[in-house]
Amino acid sequence: MAYGLLGLACVAAGVRARKGVGNYTVSRSVKVPYGELPQRERVRTGNALLVLGVLLLLCTPFGLLPEAAVVVVFLAALCSFVAYAVIQTGLRRAAQEIVRSKAG
């Protein structure tokens, strides 16, 4: 059940990032609207979140899948999380540049 909820949250965050809705949090007090971030970085991050969310949703019915399939889906979700962490650094870097340009 927890994987399903986490998967839904990732899918929702991915859709928001792709559409440019909401704010990206750089730090506790600094937020940048997704619409101001470069579209390429938004789409890459959104796609990574969508893939991670779908894989987490596939992990939900563990009892219905054979053991080999569970291992494959779980490893794919783990690799997807690592890919998201790497891709997200580009979005964070772009957000920090926007904050610096606004400040100075």
Residue pairs with C-beta under 8 A, 6 or more apart in sequence:
1 60
3 56
3 57
3 59
3 60
4 56
4 57
4 60
6 53
6 56
7 52
7 53
7 54
7 55
7 56
7 57
7 58
7 59
7 60
8 53
8 57
9 53
10 49
10 50
10 52
10 53
10 56
11 49
11 50
11 53
11 54
11 57
12 53
13 49
13 53
14 45
14 46
14 47
14 48
14 49
14 50
14 52
14 53
15 46
15 50
16 22
16 34
16 46
17 24
17 34
17 42
17 45
17 46
17 49
17 91
18 42
18 43
18 46
18 47
18 50
19 34
19 46
20 33
20 34
20 35
20 37
20 39
20 42
21 34
21 35
22 33
22 34
23 31
23 32
23 33
23 34
24 31
24 32
24 33
24 34
24 37
24 91
24 95
25 31
26 32
26 92
26 95
26 96
26 99
30 99
32 95
32 98
32 99
34 42
36 98
37 91
37 94
37 95
37 98
38 94
41 90
41 91
41 94
42 91
44 87
44 90
44 91
45 84
45 87
45 88
45 90
45 91
48 80
48 83
48 84
48 87
48 88
49 84
51 80
51 83
52 77
52 80
52 81
52 84
55 73
55 76
55 77
55 80
56 77
58 73
58 77
59 70
59 73
59 74
59 77
62 70
65 73
